[in-house]
């Protein structure tokens, strides 16, 4: 059944700060626009009431004009002494017979509203207030342009929205600074969690942490406690297993040595010698497997200052026979380099590198251990291996072309220890011409 590619496609990474900032800005814009809309509706109602009141007041003033003012009007327009301008309000005054007695400059000759009941009404593009005197001798129409009212409302709305457009970039910057300052308080939690990947499982302090993060950190602490229990159980099992295996293997080897002595006298020395070699091989393999189990449990994740020069000096002294014959040499710098790691795990790694070099380089080869500022190299002048075979050698139970005793786990364990120690294993062959093999553990930085 075909699967949907989108179902297995990893989700695109996203930033919480950017998401919060964008959503807060959208909320701010939405609230501002909603507030502006409510204010605009209220302004429309309030402005309309005020303007309608002004029209009514103007109509009342026109109703009480003396007749003399109407008789002196020229061409029914307002009396002389006043010039034309942009009129937002126009008016008409009619007598009881419906004759136009007075009008503003831009008022039409025809009535602005039908001669109907008094009050406010809309006619075309005008908002008209009609008022009739009590004796019925005069009717007044006072009107205001609807377009002018709309323009006032749109201008008011623009002034309500314009500050938002001007302040939006400033609000985005302020939100960015506030959110960044808030997320900066989480840096200690991030560093504490990052250290968990490089140290033994331990608890993360929740003191002075934000309340929102404390449940997460408590969950992490609970997980680390369970991991610690598993690691301790595995290490205890490894230690007990090593002890239990060494005892019967040592007893079997002692019996094989006694058998070899008796078998030599009886003429079965070769078979007894073969049995002894097989027991030695089983002992070596068991030791490697137990070391591998210990490494896989994370022994090299611990961090402490390690003197590389002192460690290499101690390890080289373990190969006393090779040291006396000059087959194994040690080169140390004048200043002892310090690195961060676990001394036992690094000892296992370097011991394996030296042992591999002595076994696989050949009887006449020379092995050199050199310590640098932040690295240690084990080099031999043996036959080496093909360059394309180097990557294969770090896999478990993979061996080179040289026939020699070994479990095929040495370089695999060294690579795992280097990775857990924050270092890397570099293999190089040939070293000079067509021969030689070099293994280097290179640390990220000197302590």
GUMIKE-155623 format. One record per residue (C-alpha): residue number from 0; x, y, z. Coordinates in pm, 1 decimal, padded with zeros to 6 digits. Example, Ala and Ser with C-alpha at 12.3 -4.5 7.8 and 13.67 -1.06 7.14 Angstrom:
<pts>
+-------+----------+----------+----------+
| lokol |        u |        v |        w |
+-------+----------+----------+----------+
|     0 |  01230.0 | -00450.0 |  00780.0 |
|     1 |  01367.0 | -00106.0 |  00714.0 |
+-------+----------+----------+----------+
</pts>
This chain:
<pts>
+-------+----------+----------+----------+
| lokol |        u |        v |        w |
+-------+----------+----------+----------+
|     0 |  00000.0 |  00000.0 |  00000.0 |
|     1 |  00159.3 |  00330.3 | -00105.4 |
|     2 |  00242.0 |  00568.9 |  00174.8 |
|     3 |  00197.6 |  00941.6 |  00173.0 |
|     4 |  00544.1 |  01103.7 |  00142.3 |
|     5 |  00423.7 |  01399.4 |  00348.5 |
|     6 |  00353.6 |  01165.7 |  00640.6 |
|     7 |  00723.7 |  01081.7 |  00679.0 |
|     8 |  00859.3 |  01422.6 |  00581.2 |
|     9 |  01012.0 |  01595.0 |  00887.4 |
|    10 |  00835.0 |  01907.8 |  01002.7 |
|    11 |  01003.1 |  02235.1 |  00919.5 |
|    12 |  01176.4 |  02395.7 |  01219.8 |
|    13 |  01006.8 |  02698.9 |  01367.4 |
|    14 |  01103.8 |  02962.6 |  01622.9 |
|    15 |  00879.4 |  03010.6 |  01925.2 |
|    16 |  00989.4 |  03372.8 |  01964.3 |
|    17 |  00899.4 |  03456.9 |  01603.3 |
|    18 |  00564.2 |  03278.8 |  01632.7 |
|    19 |  00475.1 |  03459.6 |  01955.1 |
|    20 |  00583.5 |  03793.1 |  01810.3 |
|    21 |  00375.7 |  03752.5 |  01494.2 |
|    22 |  00067.8 |  03635.8 |  01684.4 |
|    23 |  00093.7 |  03915.4 |  01939.2 |
|    24 |  00127.2 |  04168.1 |  01658.8 |
|    25 | -00176.4 |  04022.6 |  01482.4 |
|    26 | -00371.2 |  04034.6 |  01806.9 |
|    27 | -00261.8 |  04395.1 |  01863.6 |
|    28 | -00366.0 |  04495.1 |  01511.2 |
|    29 | -00698.3 |  04313.1 |  01544.7 |
|    30 | -00778.4 |  04473.3 |  01880.6 |
|    31 | -00674.7 |  04815.1 |  01754.2 |
|    32 | -00891.1 |  04779.6 |  01442.5 |
|    33 | -01185.7 |  04655.5 |  01648.4 |
|    34 | -01144.3 |  04947.3 |  01887.1 |
|    35 | -01115.9 |  05189.5 |  01597.2 |
|    36 | -01432.7 |  05044.4 |  01441.5 |
|    37 | -01627.4 |  05081.4 |  01766.8 |
|    38 | -01493.8 |  05434.3 |  01812.6 |
|    39 | -01584.4 |  05517.6 |  01452.8 |
|    40 | -01940.3 |  05392.1 |  01502.7 |
|    41 | -01970.0 |  05594.6 |  01820.8 |
|    42 | -01818.0 |  05896.0 |  01648.4 |
|    43 | -02064.2 |  05862.2 |  01363.0 |
|    44 | -02359.2 |  05855.5 |  01599.4 |
|    45 | -02228.4 |  06140.0 |  01810.9 |
|    46 | -02123.2 |  06354.0 |  01516.4 |
|    47 | -02455.2 |  06293.5 |  01341.6 |
|    48 | -02645.3 |  06403.7 |  01651.6 |
|    49 | -02435.7 |  06718.6 |  01686.5 |
|    50 | -02469.4 |  06810.7 |  01318.4 |
|    51 | -02843.6 |  06740.7 |  01320.0 |
|    52 | -02873.5 |  06964.0 |  01623.7 |
|    53 | -02684.0 |  07239.1 |  01438.8 |
|    54 | -02924.0 |  07209.6 |  01143.7 |
|    55 | -03221.4 |  07237.5 |  01375.4 |
|    56 | -03071.0 |  07538.6 |  01550.2 |
|    57 | -03006.0 |  07710.6 |  01215.6 |
|    58 | -03367.9 |  07645.2 |  01107.3 |
|    59 | -03498.4 |  07797.8 |  01427.5 |
|    60 | -03285.3 |  08109.2 |  01371.7 |
|    61 | -03420.6 |  08146.2 |  01018.0 |
|    62 | -03779.2 |  08116.3 |  01138.0 |
|    63 | -03744.7 |  08420.8 |  01362.6 |
|    64 | -03581.0 |  08645.6 |  01101.8 |
|    65 | -03780.4 |  08969.7 |  01064.5 |
|    66 | -03979.2 |  09019.0 |  00746.5 |
|    67 | -03761.2 |  09314.9 |  00659.8 |
|    68 | -03462.1 |  09082.9 |  00619.9 |
|    69 | -03657.8 |  08875.7 |  00370.9 |
|    70 | -03787.4 |  09175.4 |  00176.3 |
|    71 | -03436.9 |  09316.2 |  00128.7 |
|    72 | -03295.2 |  08991.9 | -00012.2 |
|    73 | -03176.2 |  09031.5 | -00372.1 |
|    74 | -03258.6 |  08747.5 | -00606.7 |
|    75 | -03376.8 |  08552.6 | -00304.3 |
|    76 | -03014.8 |  08507.8 | -00186.3 |
|    77 | -02860.6 |  08622.9 |  00132.4 |
|    78 | -02823.8 |  08999.7 |  00168.8 |
|    79 | -02521.5 |  09188.2 |  00034.8 |
|    80 | -02199.6 |  09215.5 |  00228.5 |
|    81 | -02142.4 |  08841.4 |  00225.8 |
|    82 | -01937.4 |  08663.9 | -00042.2 |
|    83 | -01961.3 |  08313.4 | -00173.3 |
|    84 | -01755.2 |  08036.9 | -00007.6 |
|    85 | -01756.0 |  07657.9 |  00031.4 |
|    86 | -02093.3 |  07601.1 |  00187.7 |
|    87 | -02135.1 |  07281.4 |  00385.7 |
|    88 | -02478.6 |  07394.0 |  00503.7 |
|    89 | -02741.9 |  07549.9 |  00273.3 |
|    90 | -03090.0 |  07675.4 |  00349.3 |
|    91 | -03418.0 |  07794.3 |  00192.1 |
|    92 | -03697.3 |  08008.0 |  00334.6 |
|    93 | -04047.1 |  07983.6 |  00186.8 |
|    94 | -04362.6 |  08178.4 |  00272.8 |
|    95 | -04705.9 |  08030.0 |  00329.5 |
|    96 | -04781.1 |  08038.7 | -00043.6 |
|    97 | -04464.4 |  07838.1 | -00120.3 |
|    98 | -04269.6 |  08131.5 | -00268.7 |
|    99 | -03895.0 |  08127.9 | -00211.6 |
|   100 | -03806.3 |  08426.1 |  00002.7 |
|   101 | -03446.7 |  08358.7 |  00090.2 |
|   102 | -03171.9 |  08104.6 |  00013.5 |
|   103 | -02801.8 |  08060.3 |  00057.6 |
|   104 | -02561.6 |  08101.4 | -00234.0 |
|   105 | -02556.9 |  07736.6 | -00340.0 |
|   106 | -02911.5 |  07644.5 | -00246.1 |
|   107 | -03127.6 |  07544.9 | -00547.3 |
|   108 | -03451.2 |  07717.2 | -00644.4 |
|   109 | -03657.6 |  07403.0 | -00595.6 |
|   110 | -03738.0 |  07292.9 | -00242.2 |
|   111 | -03473.1 |  07070.8 | -00086.1 |
|   112 | -03746.4 |  06848.2 |  00059.2 |
|   113 | -04108.2 |  06786.3 | -00024.6 |
|   114 | -04349.7 |  07001.0 |  00169.3 |
|   115 | -04433.6 |  06737.8 |  00416.9 |
|   116 | -04405.8 |  06696.3 |  00790.3 |
|   117 | -04137.6 |  06878.3 |  00980.6 |
|   118 | -03826.1 |  06696.8 |  01096.3 |
|   119 | -03505.0 |  06540.3 |  00971.8 |
|   120 | -03497.0 |  06347.3 |  00645.7 |
|   121 | -03254.7 |  06234.2 |  00375.7 |
|   122 | -03314.0 |  06348.3 |  00018.3 |
|   123 | -03057.2 |  06260.0 | -00246.4 |
|   124 | -02718.5 |  06383.0 | -00139.3 |
|   125 | -02862.0 |  06608.6 |  00132.2 |
|   126 | -02948.8 |  06567.2 |  00495.3 |
|   127 | -03245.6 |  06808.5 |  00535.5 |
|   128 | -03415.9 |  06951.8 |  00843.1 |
|   129 | -03757.6 |  07101.7 |  00772.1 |
|   130 | -03926.3 |  07337.2 |  01019.1 |
|   131 | -04254.8 |  07536.9 |  00990.1 |
|   132 | -04346.5 |  07833.3 |  01203.0 |
|   133 | -04642.6 |  07786.4 |  01435.6 |
|   134 | -04862.6 |  08027.7 |  01235.2 |
|   135 | -04775.9 |  07849.6 |  00911.4 |
|   136 | -04647.3 |  08167.6 |  00743.6 |
|   137 | -04292.1 |  08046.9 |  00696.9 |
|   138 | -04122.0 |  07713.6 |  00616.7 |
|   139 | -03748.7 |  07659.2 |  00635.2 |
|   140 | -03527.1 |  07391.5 |  00481.8 |
|   141 | -03172.7 |  07361.1 |  00617.2 |
|   142 | -02950.6 |  07092.9 |  00455.7 |
|   143 | -02599.4 |  06952.7 |  00483.0 |
|   144 | -02413.0 |  06746.9 |  00224.4 |
|   145 | -02404.2 |  06372.9 |  00299.6 |
|   146 | -02066.0 |  06355.1 |  00127.3 |
|   147 | -01927.5 |  06611.6 |  00371.7 |
|   148 | -02044.2 |  06401.8 |  00664.9 |
|   149 | -01885.8 |  06092.8 |  00512.1 |
|   150 | -01561.3 |  06280.8 |  00457.8 |
|   151 | -01555.0 |  06383.9 |  00823.2 |
|   152 | -01606.7 |  06023.0 |  00932.2 |
|   153 | -01339.8 |  05887.6 |  00696.5 |
|   154 | -01093.2 |  06151.7 |  00813.1 |
|   155 | -01165.8 |  06060.4 |  01174.9 |
|   156 | -01122.7 |  05691.7 |  01095.9 |
|   157 | -00791.2 |  05762.2 |  00922.7 |
|   158 | -00666.8 |  05943.7 |  01229.7 |
|   159 | -00764.6 |  05642.9 |  01439.4 |
|   160 | -00582.8 |  05392.3 |  01214.2 |
|   161 | -00280.6 |  05603.5 |  01113.0 |
|   162 | -00112.6 |  05577.6 |  01457.4 |
|   163 | -00133.9 |  05197.6 |  01429.2 |
|   164 |  00049.4 |  05201.8 |  01097.5 |
|   165 |  00312.2 |  05433.7 |  01243.2 |
|   166 |  00355.6 |  05242.8 |  01569.9 |
|   167 |  00342.6 |  04889.1 |  01427.1 |
|   168 |  00718.2 |  04868.4 |  01342.7 |
|   169 |  00800.0 |  05015.0 |  01684.9 |
|   170 |  00565.9 |  04763.9 |  01851.3 |
|   171 |  00732.3 |  04479.2 |  01658.3 |
|   172 |  01076.4 |  04595.4 |  01775.5 |
|   173 |  00961.1 |  04630.6 |  02136.2 |
|   174 |  00800.1 |  04285.0 |  02126.2 |
|   175 |  01118.2 |  04138.1 |  01980.7 |
|   176 |  01332.0 |  04292.0 |  02255.9 |
|   177 |  01092.1 |  04189.9 |  02532.9 |
|   178 |  01057.4 |  03831.6 |  02405.3 |
|   179 |  01430.5 |  03795.4 |  02349.4 |
|   180 |  01498.8 |  03917.8 |  02702.5 |
|   181 |  01238.1 |  03672.0 |  02831.9 |
|   182 |  01381.2 |  03377.1 |  02639.7 |
|   183 |  01730.4 |  03470.9 |  02755.1 |
|   184 |  01625.9 |  03367.3 |  03104.5 |
|   185 |  01590.9 |  03012.0 |  02966.6 |
|   186 |  01958.9 |  02998.3 |  02868.7 |
|   187 |  02058.3 |  02841.9 |  03200.5 |
|   188 |  01804.3 |  02564.2 |  03147.1 |
|   189 |  01933.0 |  02507.5 |  02792.9 |
|   190 |  02294.0 |  02486.5 |  02914.6 |
|   191 |  02195.2 |  02247.9 |  03194.1 |
|   192 |  02013.4 |  02022.3 |  02948.0 |
|   193 |  02302.6 |  02041.9 |  02699.3 |
|   194 |  02544.6 |  01920.8 |  02966.6 |
|   195 |  02336.5 |  01606.7 |  03010.7 |
|   196 |  02460.6 |  01479.4 |  02674.2 |
|   197 |  02823.2 |  01509.9 |  02782.1 |
|   198 |  02808.5 |  01397.3 |  03143.9 |
|   199 |  02670.8 |  01116.3 |  03346.5 |
|   200 |  02292.3 |  01129.1 |  03399.0 |
|   201 |  02218.7 |  01378.3 |  03674.7 |
|   202 |  01948.5 |  01610.9 |  03795.1 |
|   203 |  01889.5 |  01959.2 |  03656.5 |
|   204 |  01827.4 |  02226.6 |  03917.7 |
|   205 |  01482.3 |  02388.4 |  03891.2 |
|   206 |  01570.9 |  02673.3 |  04128.3 |
|   207 |  01507.2 |  03019.0 |  03980.8 |
|   208 |  01354.9 |  02860.6 |  03670.6 |
|   209 |  01028.3 |  02994.6 |  03523.0 |
|   210 |  00717.2 |  02819.3 |  03649.6 |
|   211 |  00629.6 |  02713.5 |  03293.7 |
|   212 |  00959.7 |  02524.0 |  03261.5 |
|   213 |  00962.3 |  02353.2 |  03599.2 |
|   214 |  00725.0 |  02065.5 |  03501.8 |
|   215 |  00941.4 |  01994.4 |  03194.5 |
|   216 |  01263.6 |  01997.4 |  03397.0 |
|   217 |  01109.3 |  01777.1 |  03664.5 |
|   218 |  01011.7 |  01529.1 |  03392.6 |
|   219 |  01368.3 |  01537.9 |  03259.2 |
|   220 |  01500.7 |  01479.0 |  03611.2 |
|   221 |  01270.4 |  01180.3 |  03649.8 |
|   222 |  01393.8 |  01042.2 |  03317.3 |
|   223 |  01757.5 |  01099.2 |  03416.9 |
|   224 |  01697.5 |  00916.1 |  03744.3 |
|   225 |  01564.6 |  00613.3 |  03554.5 |
|   226 |  01858.0 |  00629.2 |  03311.7 |
|   227 |  02099.9 |  00649.1 |  03603.7 |
|   228 |  01943.1 |  00339.1 |  03756.2 |
|   229 |  01981.9 |  00152.0 |  03426.8 |
|   230 |  02343.6 |  00263.8 |  03384.4 |
|   231 |  02431.9 |  00168.0 |  03741.6 |
|   232 |  02264.1 | -00169.2 |  03697.3 |
|   233 |  02450.8 | -00233.3 |  03371.9 |
|   234 |  02784.3 | -00133.8 |  03523.6 |
|   235 |  02722.7 | -00350.3 |  03827.3 |
|   236 |  02631.3 | -00640.6 |  03599.8 |
|   237 |  02945.1 | -00587.0 |  03392.6 |
|   238 |  03165.3 | -00577.2 |  03700.7 |
|   239 |  03007.4 | -00891.1 |  03847.4 |
|   240 |  03026.8 | -01070.2 |  03513.7 |
|   241 |  03393.4 | -00980.0 |  03474.6 |
|   242 |  03466.4 | -01114.4 |  03819.9 |
|   243 |  03268.3 | -01431.9 |  03762.6 |
|   244 |  03435.3 | -01495.3 |  03424.2 |
|   245 |  03789.9 | -01431.9 |  03540.0 |
|   246 |  03769.9 | -01689.3 |  03817.8 |
|   247 |  03675.7 | -01997.1 |  03608.0 |
|   248 |  03899.8 | -01888.1 |  03319.1 |
|   249 |  04195.3 | -01846.6 |  03553.3 |
|   250 |  04122.9 | -02184.2 |  03710.6 |
|   251 |  04091.9 | -02345.9 |  03366.2 |
|   252 |  04422.8 | -02191.7 |  03258.2 |
|   253 |  04595.6 | -02316.5 |  03572.8 |
|   254 |  04463.5 | -02666.1 |  03504.8 |
|   255 |  04578.0 | -02638.2 |  03141.8 |
|   256 |  04928.7 | -02543.9 |  03255.5 |
|   257 |  04940.9 | -02845.6 |  03482.2 |
|   258 |  04807.5 | -03058.6 |  03198.8 |
|   259 |  05074.8 | -02913.0 |  02968.1 |
|   260 |  05346.6 | -03019.3 |  03209.9 |
|   261 |  05208.3 | -03369.6 |  03242.5 |
|   262 |  05124.8 | -03395.0 |  02870.4 |
|   263 |  05477.1 | -03295.6 |  02769.7 |
|   264 |  05614.1 | -03589.2 |  02962.3 |
|   265 |  05352.8 | -03816.5 |  02800.4 |
|   266 |  05410.4 | -03677.6 |  02449.5 |
|   267 |  05091.8 | -03472.6 |  02419.2 |
|   268 |  05258.1 | -03133.8 |  02465.2 |
|   269 |  05138.1 | -02981.7 |  02134.2 |
|   270 |  04772.7 | -03054.0 |  02207.5 |
|   271 |  04801.3 | -02916.9 |  02559.3 |
|   272 |  04974.3 | -02607.4 |  02422.8 |
|   273 |  04690.0 | -02558.6 |  02173.9 |
|   274 |  04437.2 | -02587.5 |  02459.2 |
|   275 |  04628.6 | -02324.2 |  02656.0 |
|   276 |  04631.3 | -02087.2 |  02356.2 |
|   277 |  04256.3 | -02131.9 |  02309.5 |
|   278 |  04196.7 | -02052.8 |  02676.1 |
|   279 |  04411.0 | -01738.5 |  02641.5 |
|   280 |  04210.9 | -01639.8 |  02333.6 |
|   281 |  03881.1 | -01692.8 |  02518.4 |
|   282 |  04011.9 | -01486.1 |  02810.9 |
|   283 |  04114.1 | -01202.3 |  02578.7 |
|   284 |  03781.7 | -01210.7 |  02394.0 |
|   285 |  03585.5 | -01210.4 |  02721.1 |
|   286 |  03790.8 | -00914.7 |  02842.8 |
|   287 |  03720.1 | -00725.9 |  02518.3 |
|   288 |  03348.7 | -00800.5 |  02532.3 |
|   289 |  03328.4 | -00680.9 |  02892.2 |
|   290 |  03517.2 | -00365.6 |  02799.7 |
|   291 |  03278.7 | -00312.9 |  02510.0 |
|   292 |  02977.1 | -00352.2 |  02738.8 |
|   293 |  03129.8 | -00102.3 |  02978.9 |
|   294 |  03195.0 |  00144.7 |  02699.5 |
|   295 |  02844.5 |  00110.4 |  02557.7 |
|   296 |  02705.9 |  00190.0 |  02903.3 |
|   297 |  02862.7 |  00536.8 |  02870.1 |
|   298 |  03175.0 |  00511.5 |  03082.6 |
|   299 |  03356.5 |  00762.0 |  02859.6 |
|   300 |  03091.2 |  01030.9 |  02909.4 |
|   301 |  03242.3 |  01134.8 |  03240.2 |
|   302 |  03460.8 |  01445.2 |  03233.6 |
|   303 |  03771.5 |  01519.9 |  03435.1 |
|   304 |  04111.8 |  01670.0 |  03354.3 |
|   305 |  04345.0 |  01401.9 |  03213.2 |
|   306 |  04722.8 |  01439.5 |  03173.7 |
|   307 |  04787.7 |  01271.9 |  02838.3 |
|   308 |  05163.7 |  01252.1 |  02893.1 |
|   309 |  05130.0 |  01079.6 |  03229.5 |
|   310 |  04863.3 |  00842.5 |  03099.3 |
|   311 |  05077.3 |  00738.9 |  02800.8 |
|   312 |  05383.3 |  00691.8 |  03020.7 |
|   313 |  05191.1 |  00454.0 |  03248.5 |
|   314 |  05045.4 |  00258.7 |  02954.9 |
|   315 |  05377.7 |  00223.0 |  02772.7 |
|   316 |  05534.8 |  00087.6 |  03092.2 |
|   317 |  05278.8 | -00195.2 |  03083.3 |
|   318 |  05447.3 | -00321.9 |  02763.5 |
|   319 |  05782.9 | -00363.9 |  02937.6 |
|   320 |  05921.5 | -00629.0 |  02699.6 |
|   321 |  05853.4 | -00418.9 |  02388.3 |
|   322 |  05996.8 | -00113.6 |  02563.6 |
|   323 |  06321.1 | -00289.8 |  02660.3 |
|   324 |  06381.2 | -00420.8 |  02310.0 |
|   325 |  06320.9 | -00078.6 |  02157.9 |
|   326 |  06020.0 | -00196.0 |  01962.3 |
|   327 |  05798.1 |  00054.7 |  02148.5 |
|   328 |  05903.9 |  00417.9 |  02197.8 |
|   329 |  05735.8 |  00718.2 |  02361.5 |
|   330 |  05767.0 |  01083.0 |  02252.3 |
|   331 |  05639.0 |  01346.5 |  02496.8 |
|   332 |  05614.5 |  01725.9 |  02462.9 |
|   333 |  05785.2 |  01966.1 |  02701.3 |
|   334 |  05449.8 |  02091.1 |  02834.6 |
|   335 |  05213.0 |  01821.4 |  02955.0 |
|   336 |  04883.7 |  01854.1 |  02761.9 |
|   337 |  04558.6 |  01834.9 |  02956.6 |
|   338 |  04232.3 |  01716.5 |  02802.5 |
|   339 |  03882.0 |  01652.3 |  02935.5 |
|   340 |  03773.9 |  01289.4 |  02951.3 |
|   341 |  03757.0 |  00975.8 |  03161.8 |
|   342 |  04101.6 |  00844.0 |  03246.6 |
|   343 |  03990.4 |  00477.8 |  03259.6 |
|   344 |  03812.4 |  00495.0 |  02922.8 |
|   345 |  04104.7 |  00674.0 |  02755.8 |
|   346 |  04337.2 |  00414.5 |  02907.5 |
|   347 |  04133.4 |  00135.2 |  02746.9 |
|   348 |  04146.8 |  00313.3 |  02410.2 |
|   349 |  04522.6 |  00379.9 |  02410.5 |
|   350 |  04602.5 |  00032.2 |  02543.9 |
|   351 |  04407.8 | -00117.5 |  02252.9 |
|   352 |  04587.7 |  00102.9 |  01999.0 |
|   353 |  04930.5 |  00003.6 |  02131.4 |
|   354 |  04837.9 | -00362.9 |  02154.1 |
|   355 |  04700.2 | -00364.8 |  01798.7 |
|   356 |  05012.3 | -00195.7 |  01662.9 |
|   357 |  05244.8 | -00443.1 |  01833.1 |
|   358 |  05042.5 | -00741.6 |  01711.4 |
|   359 |  04971.1 | -00639.6 |  01352.8 |
|   360 |  05283.9 | -00443.3 |  01256.7 |
|   361 |  05503.3 | -00752.1 |  01250.6 |
|   362 |  05793.4 | -00882.7 |  01458.9 |
|   363 |  06052.4 | -00644.7 |  01306.4 |
|   364 |  05832.7 | -00332.7 |  01307.1 |
|   365 |  05868.4 | -00035.5 |  01541.3 |
|   366 |  05580.5 |  00132.1 |  01722.9 |
|   367 |  05588.5 |  00494.9 |  01834.6 |
|   368 |  05351.3 |  00670.8 |  02075.3 |
|   369 |  05356.6 |  01048.6 |  02030.5 |
|   370 |  05169.3 |  01299.7 |  02246.6 |
|   371 |  05075.1 |  01635.8 |  02096.7 |
|   372 |  04902.8 |  01950.2 |  02232.6 |
|   373 |  04553.7 |  01799.8 |  02204.3 |
|   374 |  04611.2 |  01458.9 |  02047.6 |
|   375 |  04789.9 |  01129.5 |  02089.9 |
|   376 |  04910.0 |  00912.4 |  01799.3 |
|   377 |  05021.4 |  00550.4 |  01775.3 |
|   378 |  05228.7 |  00487.0 |  01461.6 |
|   379 |  05398.3 |  00172.6 |  01329.3 |
|   380 |  05613.9 |  00104.6 |  01025.0 |
|   381 |  05446.6 | -00226.5 |  00947.6 |
|   382 |  05284.4 | -00324.2 |  00616.9 |
|   383 |  04978.6 | -00106.1 |  00682.5 |
|   384 |  04641.8 | -00144.7 |  00509.0 |
|   385 |  04486.1 | -00013.4 |  00191.3 |
|   386 |  04336.6 |  00334.5 |  00222.2 |
|   387 |  03992.3 |  00214.6 |  00115.4 |
|   388 |  03995.8 | -00040.0 |  00401.6 |
|   389 |  04035.4 |  00219.5 |  00679.2 |
|   390 |  03663.9 |  00293.0 |  00723.0 |
|   391 |  03587.2 | -00077.8 |  00756.6 |
|   392 |  03832.6 | -00131.8 |  01043.2 |
|   393 |  03625.6 |  00061.8 |  01297.9 |
|   394 |  03331.8 | -00176.2 |  01259.1 |
|   395 |  03296.6 | -00447.9 |  01523.4 |
|   396 |  03465.3 | -00781.9 |  01442.0 |
|   397 |  03635.7 | -00642.5 |  01128.9 |
|   398 |  04004.8 | -00723.1 |  01083.7 |
|   399 |  04284.3 | -00622.5 |  00853.5 |
|   400 |  04465.8 | -00845.1 |  00607.9 |
|   401 |  04753.4 | -00925.1 |  00845.2 |
|   402 |  04713.2 | -01264.7 |  01011.8 |
|   403 |  04736.6 | -01212.4 |  01388.2 |
|   404 |  04548.6 | -01298.5 |  01702.1 |
|   405 |  04272.0 | -01053.0 |  01780.9 |
|   406 |  03902.3 | -01011.9 |  01842.5 |
|   407 |  03826.7 | -00744.3 |  01581.7 |
|   408 |  03687.3 | -00517.4 |  01855.0 |
|   409 |  03988.0 | -00298.8 |  01936.4 |
|   410 |  03942.8 | -00011.7 |  01688.6 |
|   411 |  03565.4 | -00025.5 |  01727.9 |
|   412 |  03600.3 |  00035.3 |  02102.0 |
|   413 |  03858.0 |  00309.6 |  02046.0 |
|   414 |  03624.4 |  00489.5 |  01803.8 |
|   415 |  03334.9 |  00466.4 |  02051.0 |
|   416 |  03547.3 |  00597.6 |  02339.1 |
|   417 |  03675.5 |  00885.3 |  02126.1 |
|   418 |  03322.1 |  00980.6 |  02023.6 |
|   419 |  03195.4 |  00973.1 |  02382.2 |
|   420 |  03496.5 |  01178.7 |  02492.3 |
|   421 |  03418.0 |  01455.0 |  02244.1 |
|   422 |  03717.2 |  01356.2 |  02029.6 |
|   423 |  03755.8 |  01175.4 |  01698.4 |
|   424 |  03961.4 |  00879.4 |  01580.9 |
|   425 |  04167.4 |  00942.1 |  01267.3 |
|   426 |  04324.5 |  00649.3 |  01078.4 |
|   427 |  04595.6 |  00694.1 |  00816.9 |
|   428 |  04772.0 |  00436.9 |  00600.0 |
|   429 |  05017.4 |  00424.7 |  00438.6 |
|   430 |  05220.4 |  00668.0 |  00648.7 |
|   431 |  05548.4 |  00662.4 |  00455.6 |
|   432 |  05566.2 |  00536.1 |  00102.2 |
|   433 |  05358.4 |  00219.3 |  00086.0 |
|   434 |  05379.4 |  00108.5 |  00450.3 |
|   435 |  05294.0 |  00220.1 |  00797.8 |
|   436 |  04975.2 |  00268.3 |  00994.6 |
|   437 |  04881.2 |  00558.5 |  01222.9 |
|   438 |  04586.0 |  00596.0 |  01461.4 |
|   439 |  04529.3 |  00937.6 |  01621.7 |
|   440 |  04281.5 |  01041.0 |  01889.9 |
|   441 |  04231.6 |  01412.7 |  01836.7 |
|   442 |  04048.9 |  01612.9 |  02103.2 |
|   443 |  03841.3 |  01918.9 |  02025.3 |
|   444 |  04056.7 |  02150.7 |  02235.0 |
|   445 |  04313.6 |  02133.1 |  02505.2 |
|   446 |  04185.4 |  02190.8 |  02858.3 |
+-------+----------+----------+----------+
</pts>
